[in-house]
């Protein structure tokens, strides 16, 4: 039997649904948007208005069909959180406050909701 390589990279994803992010690498570099969905098994996220693709759809009873714009997943490593307090990109840290684990901005020290 040939050797089959299995990718089981389990990184801690620090970006959550609803966060404002900026693309820091790739063809969409510099664009910003809100995270709509996280795909942890693929280490990707779907960001509103970033990495749009054309999708051809067939007409159905509910849908007229045609060509629609759809946001495609982008790798988590190409995204950086925008700090809500300052509006700048920042790294994300985690610490325990009042018995709860919270995310905080490493630039400003502010807690991210």
Secondary structure as UniProt FT lines:
FT   TURN            17..18
FT   STRAND          20..23
FT   TURN            27..30
FT   STRAND          32..39
FT   TURN            40..43
FT   STRAND          44..47
FT   TURN            48..49
FT   STRAND          52..57
FT   STRAND          66..71
FT   STRAND          74..75
FT   HELIX           76..78
FT   STRAND          79..82
FT   TURN            84..86
FT   STRAND          89..90
FT   STRAND          92..97
FT   TURN            98..99
FT   STRAND          100..105
FT   TURN            106..108
FT   STRAND          111..112
//
